[in-house]
Amino acid sequence: MKSALLAENPLLVPAEAHVDYAAVRPTHIEPAIRELIAETRAAIDAAAVRSDPPDWENLVETIEDPSERLHRAWAIAGHLNGVVNTPDLRAAYNECLPLMSEFSTWVGLHRGLYERYRALAASPAYATLSATRRRIVDLALRDFRLGGVELEGQARETFARNADLQAQVSQKFSENVLDATDGWTLLISDEARLRGLPPSVIAAARQLAQSAGEDGWKLTLQMPCYLPVMQHAQDRDLRLAVYRAYGTRASEQGDSAFDNSESIESLLALRAEEASLLDHADYAALRLETRMADSADQVLRFLRELAAKARPSAQRDLDELRAFAADQLGLDTLEPWDIAYASERLREQRYAYSDEELRPYFTESRVLDGLFEVIHTLFGVRLEACDAPTWHPDAKIYRVLDVEGQELGRLGIDLYARPGKQGGAWVDSERNRRRHGQELHRPLAWLTCNFAAPHDGREALLTHDEVITLFHESGHAMHTLLSRVDDPGAAAFVAVEWDAIELPSQFMENFCWEWGVLKSLTRHIDTGETLPRALYDKLTAARNFQSGLQTLRQVEFALFDMLIHTQNHGLSISAVLDTLDQVRHEVALLTPPAWHRFPHAFSHLFAGGYGAGYYSYKWAEVLSADAFAAFEESARPGADGTRDVFDPATCHRYLDEIIAVGGARPAAESFRAFRGRAPTLDALLRHSGLVEE
């Protein structure tokens, strides 16, 4: 008999059932994970010792049954840990982290299971499998090799220890960033210091102080506060204070209790050791085995070519900004904490509009309605809110319905920043699509952002950049929710190469610049009017404002990432910072102060899976820009100066060849099937304003 705690555990519902998020407690997590690990281990051991010839059903399917429930329960635990972090939840998650790490390593090192997969690949049954299932078997064999299955003796033990330590150190890195961000506040008693800030930001700061029983205005490092301070605060000392706090988060320059220096050193050493154990020159070479790019040299050439093309534009951007700051703002020396402020003033002068002038048009409800309409036009599906329990009152669940009203999957949306919630924006998948006999397990994804929450009884207002972020993340969500792949091993988030996974997300950003779409996203919170054409024209005129500098910044991050991971050994924190300085000397035009500690909060690299992979954003941007160019080429003139980019044939082809196939084939094949050729840089350079139209 199972204990009452297990019998009533919401994480142990059947694979086809929906989880009641509101019922999940920290005390549910460890018992569920232990129970599901035990079930999955037993299934794997049983499949590995069978004496009959392996086939899809007696090997892959028998393992998939318990694995699906385990990985879903762990995904939910991780999601809750990221969006409603509490001491009890963190403790429960951290209690299970080594269990899951040890289990994952155990599977990767399971020689018996590996041999069964090898036997299947060499058997007549392999030839009878679909192309998708053959790819799943091939990827499994690759992952076994990268999981250390062929290691023996001490090397095998070292590899297992290494994997466990990497998981723990990455989690500690993430916690330090979260705690350092949440732990810093600045109480302002003189309202004059807030001059220039948008009224909504001032009101939110006032409300935060009052809720803490304090008089004044409390500023934080949450993005809805940090960014407006850097862009609009006229008080230069205030900008410096906030910039310094943000730039030294989780380092020895800030609160030393959250210093990530040791975590960075440990992770780089562990990654170099992992690569060496698997006979790779370095961690980058190891990671690139699962990417579109062939080698680190190819990535470095790509990044440096992009930097060379962007540099003339970036230099013009910077020269103009410095001249403007000196002539108009009295800033003879443009410091890093002046950049965003001066840039916003220059943009306002040159294009006669500000982000705050746009914000009242982007009401949350209208933006969501407009986004859902774009999704409907592109993909032929509807999103409909449903009354399902969520992890927080701010979150909502939507059903994704096809033209016949059949449910394809569900999407959870959680838009607002709050204490205990990881910063940034992302999409996670709770469950991938799976056809199990006559039963279809439908996918479920979570879309998470960190926008400013509504206050004073009014609905939330977004900036245009936040609208772009929302569209970006919706592309990720549709990639998993609209899959027609019935086997989870070929799901988008499982099998698409990391440097192509951003294609669907970056692709969606383009619609935020189309006049016909943008009108549908706007409704002024006071007047109900849509965005005036004159304001749209100013927005699009400013689309590539400082795009050269922005491109160099992304290249800087990607080069830094690749160079610290092309070493055959770990690096001291001073060597890491020296590498960053060398990269900046090579490609950057703007350099932060010596006390700045950007790597210490670079969660993408050290806690988010992008180690030796940050270049993927620019790599995939080549793909996404070229993909959207197909829509531009098939566009037709519309009413009111619009162009209709939703050519039905192009929409169908994009859905069929990019989105619905997930990871059923290599991304290069999917792109070629959609575009009829390999990708080129041309569209990216044109969209970024780095070449003439």
C-alpha positions in Angstrom: 0.0 0.0 0.0 1.3 3.4 -0.9 1.4 6.1 1.8 -1.4 8.6 2.0 1.1 11.3 0.9 1.9 9.4 -2.3 -1.8 8.5 -3.0 -2.9 12.1 -2.7 0.2 13.6 -4.5 -0.9 15.8 -7.4 2.5 15.1 -9.2 1.6 11.4 -9.4 -1.5 11.7 -11.6 -1.6 9.5 -14.8 0.4 10.7 -17.7 -2.6 11.7 -19.7 -4.2 13.8 -16.8 -3.6 17.5 -16.1 -1.8 18.4 -12.9 -3.5 20.7 -10.3 -0.7 23.2 -9.9 -2.6 25.0 -7.0 -2.5 21.7 -5.0 1.2 21.1 -5.4 3.1 21.7 -2.1 6.8 21.5 -1.4 6.2 18.3 0.6 4.9 16.6 -2.5 8.0 17.0 -4.6 10.5 14.6 -3.0 8.1 11.7 -2.4 6.9 12.0 -6.0 10.4 12.2 -7.5 11.7 9.2 -5.5 8.6 7.1 -6.5 8.9 8.0 -10.2 12.7 7.5 -10.3 12.2 4.0 -8.8 9.5 3.1 -11.3 11.6 4.4 -14.2 14.7 2.6 -13.0 12.8 -0.7 -12.8 11.5 -0.2 -16.3 14.9 0.5 -17.7 16.5 -2.4 -16.0 13.7 -4.7 -17.2 14.1 -3.5 -20.8 17.8 -3.9 -20.7 17.9 -7.6 -19.7 15.3 -8.8 -22.2 16.5 -11.7 -24.4 14.1 -11.2 -27.3 15.2 -9.0 -30.3 14.7 -5.4 -29.5 12.0 -3.4 -31.3 10.3 -0.1 -30.8 7.6 -1.4 -28.5 9.7 -3.6 -26.2 12.5 -1.1 -25.9 11.6 2.6 -26.5 7.9 2.5 -25.5 8.3 0.5 -22.3 10.8 3.1 -21.1 8.8 6.1 -22.3 5.8 5.2 -20.1 7.4 5.9 -16.7 9.9 8.4 -18.1 7.1 10.7 -19.2 5.7 10.9 -15.7 9.1 11.4 -14.1 10.2 14.2 -16.4 6.9 15.9 -16.2 7.0 15.9 -12.4 10.5 17.3 -12.4 9.6 19.9 -15.0 6.8 21.1 -12.7 9.1 21.2 -9.7 11.6 23.3 -11.7 9.0 25.6 -13.0 7.6 26.3 -9.6 11.1 26.8 -8.2 11.6 29.5 -10.9 8.3 31.4 -10.6 7.1 31.1 -7.0 10.4 30.4 -5.2 10.1 30.1 -1.4 12.5 28.7 1.2 10.5 25.5 1.5 10.2 25.0 -2.2 13.8 25.7 -2.8 14.8 23.2 -0.1 12.5 20.5 -1.7 13.9 21.2 -5.2 17.5 21.1 -4.0 16.8 17.9 -2.1 15.8 16.3 -5.4 18.4 17.9 -7.6 21.1 15.3 -6.8 18.6 12.5 -7.1 17.7 13.6 -10.7 21.3 14.3 -11.6 22.3 10.9 -10.4 19.4 9.2 -12.2 20.2 11.1 -15.5 23.9 10.0 -15.2 22.9 6.5 -14.4 20.7 6.3 -17.5 23.5 7.7 -19.7 26.0 5.1 -18.3 23.6 2.2 -18.5 25.6 -0.3 -20.7 22.8 -2.8 -20.9 20.3 -0.3 -22.2 23.0 1.1 -24.6 23.6 -2.4 -26.0 19.9 -2.9 -26.6 19.7 0.4 -28.6 22.8 -0.7 -30.6 21.2 -4.0 -31.3 18.0 -2.3 -32.5 20.0 0.0 -34.8 21.7 -3.1 -36.3 18.6 -5.2 -36.6 16.1 -5.7 -39.5 13.5 -4.0 -37.2 15.4 -0.7 -37.6 14.7 -0.5 -41.3 11.0 -0.9 -40.7 10.8 2.2 -38.4 9.7 5.6 -39.7 12.4 8.1 -40.5 11.4 10.0 -37.3 11.9 6.9 -35.1 15.2 6.0 -36.8 16.4 9.5 -36.0 15.3 9.0 -32.3 17.3 5.8 -32.1 20.3 7.5 -33.7 20.1 10.5 -31.4 19.8 8.1 -28.4 23.0 6.4 -29.4 24.8 9.7 -29.8 23.6 10.8 -26.4 24.7 7.6 -24.8 28.2 8.2 -26.1 28.1 11.8 -24.9 26.7 10.5 -21.6 29.9 8.5 -21.0 28.5 5.0 -21.6 31.7 3.8 -23.1 33.8 4.9 -20.1 35.3 2.3 -17.8 36.6 2.2 -14.2 37.7 5.4 -12.6 36.8 7.5 -15.6 33.2 6.3 -15.3 33.0 7.2 -11.6 34.6 10.6 -12.3 32.1 11.3 -15.0 29.2 10.5 -12.8 30.6 12.7 -10.0 31.2 15.5 -12.5 27.6 15.5 -13.7 26.2 15.7 -10.2 28.5 18.6 -9.3 27.6 20.5 -12.4 23.9 20.3 -11.6 24.5 21.5 -8.1 26.8 24.4 -9.0 24.5 25.6 -11.7 21.6 25.7 -9.3 23.6 27.6 -6.7 24.6 30.1 -9.4 21.0 30.6 -10.3 20.0 31.0 -6.6 22.7 33.6 -6.0 21.5 35.7 -9.0 17.9 35.5 -7.7 18.8 36.3 -4.1 21.2 39.1 -5.1 18.5 40.7 -7.3 15.7 40.3 -4.7 18.0 41.4 -1.8 18.9 44.9 -3.1 16.6 47.8 -2.7 17.1 51.6 -2.5 14.8 53.7 -0.4 14.5 57.3 -1.8 13.1 59.9 0.5 13.5 62.9 -1.8 11.0 62.7 -4.7 13.1 65.2 -6.7 15.7 62.4 -7.2 13.0 60.5 -9.2 12.6 63.3 -11.7 12.2 62.0 -15.3 10.9 58.6 -14.3 7.5 57.5 -15.7 4.6 58.1 -13.3 3.8 54.4 -13.3 7.3 53.5 -12.1 7.2 56.2 -9.4 3.8 54.9 -8.3 5.0 51.3 -8.1 8.0 52.4 -6.1 5.8 54.3 -3.7 3.5 51.3 -3.3 6.4 49.0 -2.6 7.7 51.3 0.1 4.3 51.6 1.7 3.8 47.8 1.7 7.0 47.5 3.7 5.8 50.1 6.2 8.3 52.7 4.9 8.0 56.3 3.9 9.3 57.2 0.4 9.9 55.3 -2.8 11.7 51.9 -3.0 13.6 51.0 -6.1 14.6 47.5 -7.0 16.8 45.6 -9.5 13.7 44.0 -11.1 13.7 44.9 -14.8 10.4 46.9 -14.7 12.2 49.2 -12.3 15.9 49.0 -13.3 15.4 49.7 -17.0 13.3 52.9 -16.6 15.7 54.2 -14.0 18.6 53.8 -16.5 16.6 55.3 -19.4 14.8 58.2 -17.7 16.3 59.2 -14.3 17.7 62.6 -14.6 19.7 62.2 -11.4 23.1 60.9 -12.6 24.2 59.7 -9.2 21.0 57.6 -8.9 21.7 56.0 -12.3 25.2 55.2 -11.1 24.0 53.7 -7.9 21.4 51.4 -9.6 23.8 50.6 -12.5 26.5 49.6 -10.0 24.2 47.4 -7.9 22.9 45.7 -11.1 26.4 45.3 -12.6 27.9 43.8 -9.4 25.1 41.4 -8.6 26.3 38.0 -7.3 29.9 39.0 -7.2 32.6 40.0 -4.6 31.8 43.6 -5.5 28.3 43.3 -4.2 27.0 41.2 -1.3 29.7 38.6 -0.9 27.1 36.1 0.4 25.9 35.7 -3.2 29.3 35.8 -4.9 29.3 33.5 -8.0 33.1 33.7 -8.5 33.7 30.2 -7.1 30.7 28.8 -9.1 32.1 30.1 -12.3 35.5 28.6 -11.7 34.0 25.3 -10.6 31.7 25.1 -13.7 34.5 25.8 -16.2 36.8 23.2 -14.5 34.0 20.6 -14.5 33.1 21.3 -18.1 36.7 21.0 -19.2 37.0 17.7 -17.3 33.8 16.4 -18.9 35.1 17.2 -22.4 38.5 15.5 -21.6 36.8 12.4 -20.3 34.9 12.1 -23.6 38.0 12.6 -25.7 37.1 16.1 -26.9 39.6 18.9 -27.1 37.4 21.3 -25.0 33.8 21.8 -23.9 32.9 23.8 -27.0 33.9 20.9 -29.2 31.8 18.6 -27.0 28.7 20.8 -27.2 28.9 21.4 -30.9 28.4 17.7 -31.5 24.7 18.4 -31.0 24.5 21.7 -33.0 24.1 22.9 -36.6 27.6 24.5 -36.5 30.4 22.2 -37.3 33.2 23.6 -35.1 34.2 26.4 -32.8 36.4 27.8 -35.6 33.3 28.1 -37.8 31.4 29.9 -35.0 34.2 32.3 -34.3 34.5 33.1 -38.0 30.8 33.7 -38.2 30.8 36.0 -35.2 33.9 38.0 -36.3 32.4 38.4 -39.8 29.2 39.7 -38.2 31.2 42.1 -36.0 33.1 43.4 -39.0 29.9 44.1 -40.9 28.3 45.8 -37.8 31.3 47.9 -36.7 31.1 50.9 -39.1 27.4 51.3 -38.2 28.2 50.9 -34.5 31.0 53.5 -34.6 28.6 56.0 -36.3 26.0 55.2 -33.5 28.5 55.9 -30.8 30.0 59.1 -32.4 26.5 60.5 -32.7 25.6 59.6 -29.2 28.7 61.2 -27.7 28.2 64.4 -29.7 24.6 64.6 -28.7 25.4 63.9 -25.0 28.0 66.6 -24.9 26.0 69.2 -26.9 22.5 68.6 -25.5 23.0 67.0 -22.1 26.2 68.5 -20.9 27.8 65.1 -20.6 31.3 65.7 -21.8 32.3 62.2 -20.7 29.7 59.5 -21.6 29.8 57.0 -18.8 28.3 53.5 -19.0 25.4 54.6 -16.7 24.7 57.4 -19.1 24.3 55.3 -22.2 20.7 54.2 -21.9 19.7 57.7 -20.6 21.4 59.6 -23.4 20.2 57.1 -26.0 16.6 57.5 -25.0 17.0 61.3 -25.2 18.6 61.1 -28.6 15.8 58.8 -29.8 13.2 61.1 -28.5 14.7 64.1 -30.3 15.5 62.3 -33.6 12.2 60.5 -33.9 10.0 62.7 -31.7 8.5 59.9 -29.5 9.3 58.0 -26.4 8.6 54.5 -25.1 6.3 56.0 -22.5 4.3 57.7 -25.2 3.7 54.3 -26.8 3.0 52.4 -23.6 -0.6 53.5 -23.0 -1.5 52.0 -26.4 -0.2 48.5 -25.5 -2.8 47.4 -23.0 -2.2 43.8 -21.9 -5.6 42.5 -23.0 -5.4 44.1 -26.4 -1.8 42.8 -27.0 -2.9 39.3 -26.0 -5.9 39.4 -28.3 -3.8 40.7 -31.1 -1.1 38.0 -30.5 -3.7 35.3 -30.5 -5.1 36.7 -33.8 -1.7 36.5 -35.4 -1.3 32.9 -34.2 -4.7 32.1 -35.6 -3.9 33.6 -39.0 -0.5 32.0 -39.2 -1.3 28.6 -37.9 -5.1 28.2 -38.0 -5.5 27.7 -34.2 -7.4 29.5 -31.5 -6.3 30.2 -27.9 -9.2 30.1 -25.4 -8.9 30.8 -21.6 -9.9 27.9 -19.4 -10.7 27.7 -15.7 -7.7 25.5 -14.7 -5.8 25.9 -11.4 -2.4 27.7 -11.7 0.7 28.3 -9.5 -0.1 32.0 -9.0 -3.1 34.3 -9.3 -1.3 36.2 -12.1 -1.0 33.1 -14.3 -3.7 31.8 -16.7 -4.1 28.6 -18.7 -5.2 28.7 -22.3 -6.5 25.8 -24.5 -5.0 25.6 -28.0 -7.9 24.6 -30.4 -7.8 23.5 -34.0 -10.3 24.6 -36.7 -12.7 21.9 -35.5 -12.5 22.9 -31.8 -10.3 19.9 -30.8 -7.8 20.6 -28.1 -4.1 20.4 -29.4 -2.5 21.4 -26.1 -2.4 24.0 -23.3 -0.4 27.1 -22.7 0.2 28.7 -19.3 1.0 32.4 -19.4 2.6 34.2 -16.4 3.6 37.8 -17.3 4.5 39.9 -14.2 7.7 40.4 -12.3 7.5 39.6 -8.5 9.9 38.7 -5.7 10.8 35.0 -5.8 10.5 34.8 -9.6 13.5 34.3 -11.8 14.1 37.3 -14.0 14.0 37.3 -17.8 11.5 35.6 -20.2 11.4 31.9 -21.3 9.2 29.0 -22.3 9.4 25.6 -20.7 7.6 22.4 -21.7 5.8 20.4 -19.0 4.8 17.6 -21.4 5.5 16.9 -25.1 3.0 15.5 -27.5 2.9 11.7 -27.4 0.6 9.1 -29.1 0.4 6.1 -26.8 -1.7 3.4 -28.5 -5.1 4.9 -29.2 -4.4 7.7 -26.7 -2.9 11.1 -27.4 -1.1 12.9 -24.7 -1.3 16.6 -25.6 1.6 19.0 -25.0 1.6 21.7 -22.3 4.0 24.7 -22.2 4.6 27.6 -19.9 5.3 31.1 -21.2 7.0 33.3 -18.5 7.8 37.0 -18.6 8.7 39.7 -16.1 6.6 42.8 -17.1 5.4 45.4 -14.7 2.3 44.3 -12.8 -0.9 46.4 -13.0 -1.5 48.8 -10.2 -4.2 51.4 -9.1 -6.9 49.1 -10.5 -5.8 49.6 -14.1 -4.6 46.9 -16.5 -1.0 46.3 -17.2 0.7 48.4 -20.0 3.6 47.1 -22.0 6.4 48.8 -23.9 6.9 47.9 -27.5 10.1 46.0 -26.5 8.0 43.9 -24.1 5.5 43.2 -26.9 8.4 41.9 -29.0 9.5 39.7 -26.0 6.0 38.3 -25.7 5.8 37.5 -29.5 9.3 35.9 -29.2 8.3 33.6 -26.4 5.0 32.7 -28.2 7.1 31.4 -31.1 8.8 28.9 -28.7 5.5 27.9 -27.3 3.9 27.3 -30.7 7.0 25.2 -31.7 6.1 22.6 -29.0 2.3 23.0 -28.9 1.7 22.7 -32.7 3.9 19.7 -33.1 2.6 16.8 -35.2 5.4 14.5 -34.0 3.9 11.7 -32.0 7.1 10.5 -30.4 8.6 12.7 -27.5 12.1 11.8 -28.6 11.7 14.0 -31.6 10.0 16.9 -29.9 11.2 20.4 -30.6 12.8 21.1 -27.2 14.4 17.6 -27.2 15.7 17.1 -30.7 16.0 20.5 -32.5 19.7 21.6 -32.5 20.3 24.3 -29.9 21.5 26.8 -32.5 18.3 26.5 -34.4 15.8 26.5 -31.5 15.5 30.3 -31.6 14.3 30.3 -35.2 10.5 30.2 -34.5 10.8 32.7 -31.6 12.9 35.3 -33.5 10.7 34.8 -36.5 7.6 35.9 -34.5 9.3 39.2 -33.6 9.0 40.5 -37.1 5.2 40.8 -36.9 5.6 43.5 -34.2 6.8 45.8 -36.9 4.0 45.3 -39.4 1.5 48.2 -39.5 -1.5 45.9 -40.0 -0.5 43.8 -37.0 0.6 46.6 -34.8 -2.8 48.4 -35.1 -4.5 45.2 -33.9 -2.2 45.1 -30.8 -3.1 48.6 -29.6 -6.0 50.3 -27.8 -5.2 53.4 -25.7 -6.0 52.8 -22.1 -7.9 56.1 -21.8 -9.2 56.9 -25.2 -9.6 53.4 -26.7 -7.9 54.6 -29.9 -5.5 52.5 -31.9 -1.9 53.6 -32.5 -1.8 56.6 -34.8 0.0 56.0 -38.1 2.3 59.0 -37.5 3.5 57.4 -34.2 4.0 54.0 -36.0 6.1 55.8 -38.7 8.3 57.2 -36.0 8.6 53.8 -34.3 9.6 52.0 -37.6 12.0 54.9 -38.4 13.7 54.1 -35.1 13.7 50.3 -35.6 17.4 50.1 -36.3 18.4 52.9 -33.9 21.8 51.8 -32.6 21.5 48.4 -34.2 25.2 48.4 -34.9 26.0 48.8 -31.2 23.4 46.2 -30.2 24.9 43.7 -32.7 28.4 44.2 -31.3 27.1 43.7 -27.8 25.6 40.3 -28.7 28.8 39.3 -30.6 30.8 40.3 -27.5 28.7 38.0 -25.3 29.0 35.1 -27.8 32.7 35.5 -28.4 33.3 35.6 -24.6 31.3 32.4 -24.2 33.0 30.5 -27.0 36.5 31.6 -25.9 36.2 30.6 -22.2 34.9 27.2 -23.4 37.6 26.5 -25.9 40.2 25.9 -23.2 41.2 22.4 -22.2 41.3 23.4 -18.5 39.4 25.5 -16.1 40.0 29.2 -15.6 40.4 31.4 -12.5 37.9 34.2 -12.2 40.6 36.7 -13.0 41.4 34.8 -16.2 37.6 34.8 -17.1 37.5 38.6 -16.6 40.8 39.0 -18.6 39.2 37.0 -21.5 36.2 39.3 -21.4 38.5 42.3 -21.5 40.3 40.8 -24.5 37.0 40.2 -26.3 35.9 43.8 -25.6 39.3 45.1 -26.9 38.7 43.1 -30.1 35.0 43.9 -30.9 33.4 46.3 -28.4 33.3 50.1 -28.6 31.8 50.5 -25.1 33.6 49.2 -22.0 32.1 49.0 -18.5 34.1 50.0 -15.5 36.7 47.6 -14.0 34.4 46.9 -11.1 31.6 45.6 -13.3 31.0 41.9 -13.0 28.8 40.9 -16.0 29.8 37.2 -16.0 28.6 36.7 -12.4 25.0 37.1 -13.4 25.2 35.6 -16.9 22.7 32.9 -16.1 22.4 31.9 -19.8 26.0 30.5 -19.7 26.2 29.2 -16.1 22.7 28.1 -15.2 20.6 28.2 -18.4 22.1 25.7 -20.8 23.7 28.1 -23.2 27.3 27.4 -22.2 29.3 27.3 -25.5 26.0 28.1 -27.2 25.3 31.8 -26.8 26.2 32.3 -30.4 22.9 30.5 -31.1 20.9 33.7 -30.9 22.8 35.3 -33.8 23.1 32.0 -35.7 19.3 31.4 -35.5 18.6 35.1 -36.3 20.1 34.4 -39.7 17.6 31.6 -40.1 14.6 33.5 -38.8 15.3 36.7 -40.9 15.7 34.6 -44.0 12.5 32.7 -43.1 10.5 35.9 -42.7 11.9 37.2 -46.0 9.8 34.4 -47.6 6.7 36.1 -46.1 7.9 39.5 -47.4 8.4 38.1 -50.9 4.9 36.7 -51.0 3.3 39.8 -49.4 0.4 41.6 -51.1 -0.6 45.3 -50.8 -3.3 45.9 -48.2 -5.6 48.7 -47.1 -4.4 51.8 -45.3 -0.8 51.5 -46.3 -0.4 48.0 -44.9 1.0 44.9 -46.6 -0.5 41.5 -46.1 2.4 39.2 -45.1 0.0 36.3 -44.3 0.1 34.6 -47.7 -1.8 31.4 -47.0 0.5 29.1 -48.9 3.6 30.5 -47.2 1.9 30.2 -43.8 1.0 26.6 -44.4 4.5 25.8 -45.7 6.1 27.4 -42.6 3.8 25.4 -40.3 4.4 22.2 -42.2 8.1 22.4 -42.7 9.4 24.3 -39.6 6.9 24.2 -36.8 5.0 20.9 -37.0 8.0 18.7 -37.7 9.8 19.6 -34.4 13.0 17.7 -34.3 11.9 14.9 -36.6 14.7 15.8 -39.0 17.9 18.0 -38.8 17.1 21.7 -38.7 19.1 22.4 -41.9 16.8 20.0 -43.8 13.7 21.7 -42.4 14.9 25.1 -43.4 15.8 23.9 -46.9 12.3 22.3 -47.2 10.7 25.6 -46.3 13.0 28.0 -48.2 14.2 25.8 -51.0 17.8 26.7 -50.3 20.4 27.1 -47.6 20.1 30.3 -45.4 22.1 33.5 -46.2 23.1 36.5 -44.2 21.4 39.0 -46.5 18.0 39.3 -44.8 19.5 39.7 -41.3 21.8 42.5 -42.5 18.9 44.2 -44.2 16.5 43.8 -41.3 19.2 45.2 -38.9 19.9 48.2 -41.1 23.5 47.1 -41.6 23.2 47.3 -45.4 21.1 49.6 -47.7 17.6 48.4 -48.7 
